[in-house]
């Protein structure tokens, strides 16, 4: 087995507990359009890179406020860039259960390490759209810790 040092996908609360420096992390903020003082505070930190997306926690792709394919592509590129730069990704979401859970589940396909959450109910539409946006050669085989073959994609 090849040993690879793969970045982690971490919830904001956990990143704070670990004392991670924002300058060594990528920040992904998912919100539903309602201004939150905590988000403004988070964004003031000196993160290596930041992406902010706004969509609701809905599984129906026909809903106006569901994650769009463009947003999924943006998140996909953000995760790939962070992984390739060796940055941990810190996810900040209001509840940190469904939308961010979908992103975390998708990020594992890229080889990001995650800690099993006590409560994670991943939004299947979020996960599905982000994973669909990944180039096949970017998806990792978790057991071998190497990129999957173009023909063995699991998603």
Secondary structure, 3 states (H helix, E strand, C coil): CCCCCCCEEEEHHHHHHHCCCHHHEEEEEEECCCCCHHHHHHHCCCCCEEEEEECCCCCCCCCCCCCCHHHHHHHHHHHHHHHHHCCEEEEEECCCCCHHHHHHHHHHCCCCECCCCCCCCCCHHHHHHHHHHCCHHHCEECCCCEECCCCCCCC
